[in-house]
Every structure is written in structure tokens, then in C-alpha cells.
Amino acid sequence: MELKDILKLQRKLSEIKINYISQHILFNEEDCKILIDYIEVFKNKGYFRRGVTSSGECTDLLERDKNNKMCHDIFLSKKFIINQDKKFIDTFQLIWNKIYHYIHYYMVHVGLTNMGLAGISHKNWLKIKNKCEYPNLHFEEPKLRKYDAYQDAYNMPHFDKSINTGNKRFISGVVYLNTINEGGETVFPIIKEKIKAVQGKIVLFPSNFTHIHYSKTTKKQDRYNIIIHVSETTN
């Protein structure tokens, strides 16, 4: 890429004031409600565990000071998914297909794959997506997550690419399955961004220290999410 092209790209990125957070309403109310119902079914069957960070499992409110992660998580392995009923499989595959394609859009949008298309809108990307080339990615097992009202949140500022474990995460994301009227925001304190939980919205951002974030407790409602992490391939 020649210098004039680099300068042109820099001006383009400056004009759109990109902060490397991409958010879009991608999922419909019906599919979100279906997953919420299954989260409750799975929770009642004992499939969920309390949230875990590198400091260990958080078992009760007294552990909040040590861990700062209060939630219910279930990892959606391929083995787990195929052993569920057809309605869950079909709904989750439909949602995951949209997540998969939106992640590739995000990579184009922020200039990870084709810097000449940096800042492209989702609408315009849909017109050319079949002509784009994308790198191989490693998708970690997605998580279904529930935060109970009043007490649950991941209220410790953190970033997702742990320097202690050497993981290779570079994209993180969340899908909000329900709208939260009071509280429940995802907060990025350094870049001064606060994202409200709106049903059907997907939010993607870098896993690096540049995007330290945390979530706030809700005032009256339980909160339901899908948690996404994408890593570099090991090949």
C-alpha cells in the first residue's frame, strides 16, 4: 500500500470516528425468547455453573470481592447442542449463523482483512460479502449466560485477552437476548462508552487491554446473553 493510500485510509477512519466497537440489531424477538426459555430449562436441570474467572469460581456474595463475577454460565459444546431437541438446535444454529457472518463483517469494517473497506456499513457489506476473503478463525465454545436481578454482574473492569494464560483471543462479543430498562449496561470506562442491553443486539469489540469493560447490575430484571470469543488459529 502506497503512502497516499495510507493517508487516505487514515482520513477515512478519522471521519467515521471508529472506536472498534460494532453494534447492530441482528436477531428477532421470537428467537431471543426461545433461547431465554431454554436457558431457564437448562438452569433448572442443573446444567449451569456459577461464573468463573482466572481467580476461581464465585459461589456466594462473600466471594464478590475476590472474583467480581456473578452469573450463571453454560458452555455450548457441539456435543451438548446435538443432544438437545430440534427446536433448540434449529434456533441456535440460525442465531449462530448470523453471529458467524457478522464477525466476518466486523473484521472487514475495522480493517482487519481489507483496509480499503474499513468503515463499510453492514448494508453495503451484505452486497459484496461473497467476494471477500476471510482468514481462518477459531471460535471458542459460545456461552449462554444469565445474570440474576439485583445481585449479579461482572462488575470488575477486565479485558478478555489474558496475559497470564497466553490465550490468543482478539475479538470478543455479546448478544443481548432481552432489553434491560434499568441497569445492565456494558461499560468501557477508558473510551467512555456505555452500551445498553437491547434485545437482539450484537456487540463486538477487541479482546485487548484497549477495551477494558465491565457490566452493571440490573435493577429489576434478569439479564440473558450469549458470550462470544474468537481466537487466532493455532495452525
Buried (B, 14 or more C-beta within 10 A) or exposed (E): EEEEEEEEBEEBBEEEEBBBBBBBEBBEEEBBBBBBBBBEEBBEEEBBEBBEBEEEEBEEEEBBEEBBBBBBBBBBEEEEBEEBEEEBEEBBEEBBEBBEBBBBBBBBBBBBBBBEBBBBEBEEBEEEBEEBEBEEBEBBEBBBBBBBBEEBBBBBEBBBBEEEEEBEBBBBBBBBBBBBEEBBBBBBEEEEBEBBBEBBBBBBBBBBEBBBBBBBBBEEBBBBBBBBBBBBEEE
